[in-house]
Amino acid sequence: MYRFGPGFLLIASSIASAAEPIDFERDVRPIFQAKCFECHGPEKSQGGLRLDSSRFAFGPTDSGSPALVPGKIDESELLRRVSSEDESDRMPPEGDPLTLMQVTTLRSWIAAGAPWPADGPEKKH
């Protein structure tokens, strides 16, 4: 289990600033595909969250709040859930939790405004 103590933000910031800018297709989508799509993808949207399309990812979830708030890491429920130390609250609920690097990537992406390339033509779901 990962413990995100007081030094986490400093370390995460250092890692993020040393690397090139986060690219959604290269860095973020693979995390969503590997860790999130089983429950929050095109086939399933538990809690009203889908992470396969920006149209759904930034909208309200079943709780009424969005999981992702561009530029606001403290208001992004998704980030809170993937980095939670409480196993009953952490996502994903089964399997290995996200690595420190994956959490750092998501944190940096959200802080940078969560840029998401166009999904293409709107589809009716």
C-alpha positions in Angstrom: 0.0 0.0 0.0 1.2 3.5 -0.8 1.4 6.1 1.9 1.2 9.6 0.6 2.8 11.6 3.4 3.7 15.3 3.7 6.5 15.0 1.2 4.3 13.6 -1.5 3.4 16.9 -3.1 7.0 18.1 -3.2 8.1 14.8 -4.7 5.2 14.7 -7.2 5.9 18.3 -8.2 9.6 17.6 -8.7 8.8 14.5 -10.8 6.2 16.4 -12.9 8.4 19.5 -13.5 11.4 17.3 -14.5 9.4 15.5 -17.2 7.9 16.7 -20.4 4.3 17.9 -20.3 1.7 15.2 -19.8 0.1 14.0 -23.0 -3.4 12.5 -22.7 -3.0 9.8 -25.3 0.5 8.8 -24.3 0.2 9.2 -20.5 -3.4 9.4 -19.2 -5.5 7.2 -21.5 -3.4 4.1 -20.8 -3.9 4.5 -17.1 -7.7 4.8 -17.6 -7.7 1.8 -19.9 -5.7 -0.4 -17.5 -7.1 0.7 -14.2 -10.5 2.3 -14.8 -12.3 1.1 -17.9 -13.5 -2.2 -16.4 -16.0 -0.2 -14.3 -15.9 3.3 -15.9 -15.6 2.6 -19.6 -17.7 2.1 -22.7 -19.4 -1.0 -21.3 -20.1 0.1 -17.8 -20.4 3.4 -16.0 -20.5 2.6 -12.3 -21.4 5.6 -10.2 -22.3 7.5 -13.3 -18.7 7.9 -14.3 -17.2 7.0 -17.7 -13.6 7.8 -18.5 -13.6 6.8 -22.2 -14.9 10.1 -23.4 -14.5 13.7 -22.3 -18.2 14.2 -22.8 -18.8 11.9 -19.9 -15.6 12.3 -17.8 -16.2 15.9 -17.0 -19.9 15.7 -16.4 -21.7 15.1 -13.1 -21.6 11.6 -11.6 -24.4 9.9 -9.6 -23.3 12.0 -6.6 -24.0 15.2 -8.6 -20.4 16.3 -8.6 -17.9 15.8 -11.4 -15.0 13.3 -10.9 -12.6 15.6 -12.8 -12.4 19.4 -12.3 -9.7 20.8 -14.7 -7.1 22.8 -12.9 -8.4 21.9 -9.4 -6.8 18.8 -8.0 -8.4 19.3 -4.6 -11.9 19.3 -6.1 -11.2 16.2 -8.4 -12.9 13.2 -6.7 -11.1 10.9 -9.1 -7.7 11.9 -7.7 -8.9 11.6 -4.1 -10.1 8.1 -4.8 -7.1 6.8 -6.6 -4.7 8.1 -3.9 -6.8 7.2 -0.9 -5.1 5.2 1.9 -8.5 3.8 2.9 -8.8 0.5 1.0 -12.6 0.7 1.2 -12.6 4.1 -0.5 -9.6 3.7 -2.9 -10.1 3.0 -6.6 -9.8 0.6 -8.2 -11.5 -1.5 -5.6 -9.9 -4.7 -6.8 -6.4 -5.5 -8.0 -3.4 -3.4 -7.5 -3.8 0.3 -6.7 -2.3 2.9 -9.0 1.4 3.4 -8.7 2.9 6.6 -7.3 3.9 7.5 -10.9 0.4 6.9 -12.2 -1.1 9.1 -9.4 1.5 11.8 -10.1 0.7 11.7 -13.8 -3.0 12.2 -13.1 -2.3 14.9 -10.6 -0.1 16.8 -13.1 -2.6 16.3 -15.9 -5.5 17.7 -13.8 -3.4 20.6 -12.5 -2.6 21.5 -16.1 -6.3 21.8 -16.9 -6.9 18.1 -17.9 -6.5 18.7 -21.6 -8.4 16.0 -23.5 -8.1 15.7 -27.3 -11.4 15.8 -29.3 -13.3 12.6 -29.1 -14.5 12.9 -32.7 -18.1 13.1 -33.7 -20.6 13.0 -30.9 -22.2 9.5 -30.5 -25.5 8.8 -29.0 -25.1 6.5 -26.0 
